[in-house]
Amino acid sequence: MFKKVPHTYVIIFSIVLLAAVTTWVIPGGKYVKTEVNGHTEMIYTSVESQMQTWQVFGALFKGFERQSGIIVFILMIGGAFWIMNESKAIDVGIFSFLRYTHKLERWKFIKFLGVQNIIIALIMIMFSTLGAVFGMSEETIAFIIILVPLAISMGYDSITGVSMVFVAAGLGFAGAVLNPFTIGIAQGLADIPLFSGFEYRLVCWFIITTVGIVWVIRYALKVKKNPQSSIVYEDDEYWRKRKATDPEHLKYHTPKAAWIVYIITVIGLGFFSYYYRQTDLKIGNSEALTIPIIPISTILFLVIGFFSLRKSVHFFILNLLLFTILYLIVGVMGYGWYIMEIASLFFAMGLLSGIAMSYDANRITKLFLDGVKDIMSAALIVGLAGGIIVILEDGKVIDTILHGMSESMEGLGQVATVSIMYGIQTIINIVIPSGSAKAALTMPIMAPFSDLVGLSRQATVMAFQFGDGFTNMITPTSGVLIGVLGVAKIPYDKWLKWVTPFIIVLMILGFLLLIPTVTMNLNGF
């Protein structure tokens, strides 16, 4: 049945054609800045529409030009993470984490809570954090092979294993504290400070992740008590015949190349520490905090990097990832970094990871290209989505559409308006699961519309954020979801039966979390 679902490219191009049709039936119009009683207002005025026909093909080209920065950004990050994933460093980090948690059994209180419950919670927090920070999504497929057998060996089922990785990353993706693929792009298109509103997003991420952890642990305990109560009990026979895959077979070593990377990185950070001795850290419009964050982080990298190299190159690469995330935060908060700087940072991390593993230039290049190839569809669809706005703008109808939307919602109130936006984003996510594509498609429309109805653009971005995040775990058009279920051997209909009540809870939660964005004086909103 899912073979009949149109390809995302087909859906996008169909919307481009539909946009062209609207230029034939919707009258032209535009908003003009006008001085009224000493302040500027946007006044709508009718103009002659420009009917679009063959221009749809040129619009695709213009769309790629329009979104070129975002497209390159996605490709560079995809290639960099592919290089790092090849090292198996993340696998090593996860299992080291699990082994450490078992040592906590000596504490009575922790033993009372249940070490396995704590393990589930900690793993979900880890992947939720990765989803919130850099939008981990496709990468979760690789961990299914590791954590599903682990969940089975702990007495749970494959749904629990998928929840520990894919669902957790999805919760973080919805929380999107620093996710450059959704919040970064959406805020950039909405012309608001990058990652502003951080404080409330952090609160939302904590609440969403906590609800998810409680839901999954509650289900896991039920399965552990009665394994046959699992709806995938028969399907899990495949996994019960296998043992959890542990990367113990990896050769834990530290090649000379890793030490060279360490020394070069320390020298480079030393120069940065000399030129940037103090940094003014600022979130959105908050008051800046001046601290020597770069010199401090350089010292930390010097110490932690040395000890990680003495253990294994895999731990050193994990250290590179940790400090890459740290410098991303510092760059955004202290120096106004955007997609070019962030992409360059992750690109450097990928290259250093490959060199540290003693990969030659050809292998690093091949891995980078494999990563680019893997994420190419997400990048291309951003360009295609850009063509939709080009058609509407060139046809002089986009402002007419915004004017009609503002009139139709007039008098509903801000809570009702942001709720409708939330619903629209949720519906769109069912057919276009790419967060980057949705941001490119909807934010140029929603952001100006929010100005017309007196709604904060930050609240509009939050409506996009929640509408984009939750239904990624249920839509059959999501390649990541179908890939995860395929690897885990979980039939889609059984997954749908399990996840639907959870999605309903998350949807209600998202609505409740949107209310403070329009009723309270939140920093950055």
Buried (B, 14 or more C-beta within 10 A) or exposed (E): EEEEEEEBEEBBBEBBBEBBBBBEEBEBBBBEEEEEEEEEEBEBEEBEBBBBEEBBEBBBEBBBEBBEBBBBBBBBBBBBBBBBBBBBBBBBBBBBEBEEBEEBEEEEEBEEEBBBBBBBBBBBBBBBBBBBBBBBBBBBBBBBBBBBBBBBBBBBBBBBBBBBBBBBBBBBBBBBBBBBBBBBBBBBBBEBBBBBBBBBBBBBBBBBBBBBBEBBBEBBBBBBEEBEEBBBBEBBEBBBEEEBBBBEEBEEEBBEBBBEBBEEBBEEBBEBBEEBEEBEBBBBEBEEEEBBBBBEBBBBBBEBBBEBBEEBBBBBBBBBBBBBBBBBBBBBBBEEBBBEBBBBBBBBBBBBBBBBBBBEEEBBBBBBEBBBEBBBBBBBBBBBBBBBBBBBBBBBBBBBBBBBBBEEBEEEEBBEBBBBBBBBBBEBBBBBBBBBBBBBBBBBBBBBBBBBBEBBBBBBBBBBBBBBBBBBBBBBBBBBBBBBBEBBBBEBEBBEEBBEEBBEBBBEBBBEBBBBBBEEEBBBB
